[in-house]
Amino acid sequence: MNKLNVAVIGMGVMGQSHARIYSELPHVNLVAVHDINQEHAENMAEQFQTTAVHNLEELLKDENVHAVSICTSDDQHFEVACKACDYHKHILIEKPLADNVEDAQGIIDKVKETGVKMMVGHTLRWDPRYYHAKQAVAAGKIGEPVHLHSRRNNSYQNGRRLKGRTSVVMFLGVHDLDAIEWITGDKIVEVSAVEVRKRLKEFDTADAIITTLKFESGTIGSYETSWVLPDNHVELDAKLDITGTDGVINIDILDQSIRVFEKDHKITFPDTMYGVDLYGTQTGIMKEELSTFVNNVLNDKEFPISVEEALRAVKVVRSIEQSLETGQPVKVN
Ligand SMILES: NC(=O)c1ccc[n+]([C@@H]2O[C@H](COP(=O)([O-])OP(=O)(O)OC[C@H]3O[C@@H](n4cnc5c(N)ncnc54)[C@H](O)[C@@H]3O)[C@@H](O)[C@H]2O)c1
């Protein structure tokens, strides 16, 4: 096989990003899209010049479909992923693998039973800044990590858009909690979290969560995540600071290395990394992630993130949610 035929399931914000990238990548045919909202699926099919298939089973039965991208909401991963396994489709599934540990483990069991290849879209694994941090720690450039701080804060618009269907730490935190363990090569063994509810009360969800982290090696850390950044701020503000015995790593994506001072006294920081339109084609981190999926399926290679690591990230997130529920520190097992 020298071309992968892919269908995208769930045509929201991420599904559209996947569909656009697949339609531009070599070695891929975007053969179908699917969404529970059929009218929306039709519009998307027209936009990406492909076919909308309204019955999921019919889409999965089609032998012309080799792989699927699952871009449904966090609470809609399990059933779709298990069905895709039943029909032997390779899977790129958006993070988090599932919104609870049982479903995440269930998907992994199904993947192993059916022998399909599955990659979980933990985007930071393809972010050059986080990749460099991983290389620097592994090469001993900062000595042994002593303490760290990380954050991922998103806009109030995004918090409202998701309407409490998932928690802020499941939606955003799962990225960094995976990245922190991957970069340090250490395990988070205990979490203690607090939350605040002021702006998203109507959706019965936390605005922000702050967690202290204890690691197997004795390293300590703190993690902050929010989805109530006011609309006059940036859409995404993320940071990672690791202090080691011999050096420090600082990642700060706030201003994207470009500041545009606009005529109405507005300052903007256009995305330079994630999904960047360059001469009419999308380039950046998402493209790298999807390219890895396609190339590694076609060439039968391992993915940079294992399914067990993706499960582990869900476990850490669930431990943080349990700490919020009980008001106590929780051991991560
Ligand atoms: N990697 C990243 O940086 C990143 C960023 C944002 C979101 N995500 C993840 O991507 C996934 C999708 O997020 P989003 O922001 O695009 O959500 P969204 O709400 O914009 O889109 C979800 C789409 O899936 C459809 N859908 C829901 N249930 C379905 C089902 N059972 N079958 C078919 N279609 C269904 C909805 O109609 C909607 O069009 C989530 O898991 C989210 O956590 C990842």
The ligand as an ORCA input file, in Angstrom:
! r2SCAN-3c Opt
* xyz 0 1
  N      -4.986     18.012     19.797
  C      -5.471     19.189     20.144
  O      -4.757     20.149     20.285
  C      -6.954     19.318     20.364
  C      -7.546     20.593     20.398
  C      -8.922     20.669     20.586
  C      -9.668     19.520     20.771
  N      -9.061     18.300     20.772
  C      -9.833     17.064     20.962
  O     -10.494     16.758     19.737
  C     -11.775     16.171     19.990
  C     -12.830     17.015     19.291
  O     -12.803     18.310     19.839
  P     -13.471     19.535     19.063
  O     -13.013     20.752     19.805
  O     -13.198     19.414     17.607
  O     -15.012     19.264     19.366
  P     -16.263     19.845     18.586
  O     -17.365     19.886     19.585
  O     -15.900     21.101     17.862
  O     -16.567     18.739     17.484
  C     -17.031     17.455     17.767
  C     -17.825     16.985     16.528
  O     -18.112     15.604     16.681
  C     -19.479     15.385     16.351
  N     -19.903     14.213     17.113
  C     -20.123     14.123     18.454
  N     -20.430     12.854     18.793
  C     -20.381     12.129     17.651
  C     -20.589     10.759     17.352
  N     -20.898      9.878     18.312
  N     -20.471     10.358     16.071
  C     -20.168     11.237     15.092
  N     -19.955     12.553     15.311
  C     -20.060     12.991     16.575
  C     -20.206     16.667     16.728
  O     -21.408     16.821     16.015
  C     -19.144     17.720     16.342
  O     -19.282     18.125     14.990
  C     -11.928     16.119     21.516
  O     -11.581     14.852     21.991
  C     -10.936     17.171     22.005
  O     -10.431     16.940     23.310
  C      -7.728     18.192     20.542
*
